[in-house]
Amino acid sequence: MSLATPLLLILALLRMPLFVVIAASAMLGFYSEDVDLAVISIEIYRLTDMSVLLAIPLFTFAGYLLGESQASTRLVNITNSLLGWMPGGLAIVAIFACAMFTAFTGASGITIIALGALLYPALKQSGYSEKFNLGLLTSSGSLGLLFAPSLPLILYGVVAQQMNLDEPIGIDQLFLAGIFPGLLMLVMLGAYSMMQPGITGPDNNFDSKQAVDALLAAKWEIPLPILVLGGIYGGYFAVSEAAAVTALYVLIVEVFILREIKLKYLPVVMRDSMVLVGGIMIIIGASLASTNYLIDAEIPTQLFEWIQLHIDDRITFLILLNLFLLVLGMMLDIFSALVIFVPIILPIAVGYDIHPVHLGIIFLANMQLGYFTPPVGMNLFIASYRFDKPVMTLYQATIPFFLILLVAVLIITYWPALSLSLPGL
């Protein structure tokens, strides 16, 4: 294995697909231990036995359908009618709309592109400063990853379930665990928005007729959260079944009832969504083999023993974990980070008495922040392209939002009850 690390670095520098690098690491590991490489094929085949993985393509397809329809416009209208009258109302609308849209589409870049076209000119017209608008939309683009049915939440649960932990992790537990931490982030950003000088709603009065009209216009989208969460926690659906019902419901509504997606365009949406799913699945398959090798070679155990020699307490470990995850969020997309690093970090965190569900929320909260952390956060470049602004302008604009959400991440990290109270019920 002495040549393994240099070879893997060369593959990464040559920009080989991520699953190739992961699979190569597993092959080199098993080969060095004289284990038949057929074990890798067996691990990939195990994907067929994981019924919860059905949720990923189904929720992804539903998210892409919503992204191609006018659902984003209706979402903005309904939040504006309910919240727009408040001080800082339109900014709060942007925060909540972005969070809900990201939760269902599972991709922050799509949120910036889809909702930016609606919200950026509206915020500008309402008198918000250019710097505030850019910072708000860039940072809000990654909000929502902690809310069901976020794909990263599902993926973390899938990866964690392969670790043979003493305490099993359910996807439904993660859905509940993300609610309070996600709301904390929204409330903190909303409070900052309300402090912007001289910014109020259109006429600072709640318009009941406008609210009713917006609710009626969004009557087909409003049942979606109830369908997903109510079905799962009411005991009517498993997570995979809820995903199937959601995909069918969105397909019928957007294609056959509202007809915002033409039937002839449906294969294009299917292809685009399944390209993403295919990438996720092949990475998961390769990472299962890599995880199996890590466990067999007791690498997490060895790392834990080494870390224990240098880090005595849980608090210090969590500080270093936050720093590591923040950098990770800048460098890697969230799906890659989950399948590569969760198998390594999770056993170590459990050794420091960190609950696996709490670790999942810490992981995703940091990754959410990393999306717009300078200098290479992905959303900074997406927003730069979408709003036609220099990246340096985005760096400056996001600083206040970064600091606010950093405080939120620290609260989430050091207050476990915020994440664990609902699953505990």
Secondary structure as UniProt FT lines:
FT   TURN            2..3
FT   HELIX           4..13
FT   TURN            14..15
FT   HELIX           18..32
FT   TURN            33..34
FT   HELIX           38..45
FT   HELIX           46..49
FT   HELIX           51..54
FT   HELIX           55..68
FT   TURN            69..70
FT   HELIX           71..83
FT   TURN            84..85
FT   TURN            87..88
FT   HELIX           89..105
FT   HELIX           108..125
FT   TURN            126..127
FT   HELIX           130..140
FT   TURN            141..146
FT   TURN            148..149
FT   HELIX           151..161
FT   TURN            162..163
FT   HELIX           171..177
FT   HELIX           179..194
FT   TURN            197..198
FT   HELIX           208..217
FT   TURN            218..222
FT   HELIX           223..225
FT   HELIX           226..230
FT   HELIX           231..233
FT   TURN            234..235
FT   HELIX           239..251
FT   HELIX           252..257
FT   HELIX           263..265
FT   HELIX           266..296
FT   TURN            297..298
FT   HELIX           299..310
FT   HELIX           314..331
FT   HELIX           334..351
FT   TURN            352..353
FT   HELIX           356..370
FT   TURN            371..372
FT   TURN            374..376
FT   HELIX           378..387
FT   HELIX           391..414
FT   HELIX           416..424
//
